[in-house]
């Protein structure tokens, strides 16, 4: 089973493609709300994982009227669980829930 951080970054990658695959690199970035438990990647690490998957993921620290994403990751009773939701304007996308044995790969 893949670590939660990979599942979440892949889920966000899919959401970005589905919600704005035609987007170009010169468009406004997307805002990311991110919360994670100790043992899961930091926001910066998570953004790097997503950015490695697609050039469409241009994150900004300014919440605008366009696209925004909410990602949460936590460890509950030994199971890592995560959720990705998206919003474009006033429209909220379907949540994607993932789980794994841990947030990070074990070495």
N, C-alpha and C positions, 0 to 999 in steps of 0.2 A: 504494500500500500504506500502511496506517495505521501510525503509530509504535507501537513495542512497548508503551509506557506506556498507550496507549488500548486496545490489545488485551488487556492484562493487567487493566486496570480493568473492561473489559466482561466478561471471563471471570469475574472475582470477583463482579461484579454478578449474572451468570447463576447462579453457584453459590449465592450468598446467596438468590436467589429460589427456586431449586430445593430448597434444604435447609431453608428456613424462611420461605416466602412468606407464611404465616399469622402470622408473628411480629408483635408489636405494638411500638411505640416504647418502651413502658414495661418491656420485658423486658431482661434482662442483655445487655450488649454482647458483641461478639466480639473474640477475641484475634487479633492479626496478627503473624506472624513475617515479617519483610521483610528481604531482602538484595538489594543492587543494585550494579552496577559504576559507576565514575565515568562520568558522561555520561547516566545514567538518573535518574529522579526520586528525591528523598529519600522517606523513609517518610511524612513529613508531606504532601508534594505528592501522593503516591500516594493516601493516605487521602482527601485533598480531592477527587481525581478520582472516586473511588468514591462518596463521599458526595454528589457532585453528581448521580449517577445514581439513588440510592435512599435514602430515609429509613431503611430497614431496616439500613443499615450504620452501626452505632453501635460504634465501636472502644473498647477498654479496654486499659490497660497491665497488667492482672492476668489471668494465665492461669487460667481456671476449668475446670470439668468439662464445660461446654457446648460451644459451637462455637468452633473456632479455624481459622485459615487460614494457609497458608505460601505466600509469593510470593517468587520469585527472578527477577532480571533480570541478564543479563550480555551483554557484547559479545565475540564470539569470531570472529576472522578477518573482521571487518567486518560480521558478521550479529548482530543483537540477538535473543537467545533468552530466553524466559521460561517459567515453570511456576507453576501455581496448584494447590494441593492443599487439601483440606478435611478436617476431623475433627469429628465430633460424638460426644462420649463416647468409646467405644472403637472406633467405626466410622470407617474412613478412606474418603473419597470417591475417585473416579477423578481422576487428574491431568489437567490441561489444559495442553497445550504450545502455545506460539505463537512466531512469529518474524516479524521485520521487518527493514528496512534500517537502522533506528536506533531508539533509545529515545524520542527527542523529535522533535516536528515540526521540520523545517528551515525557517528563515525566510529 
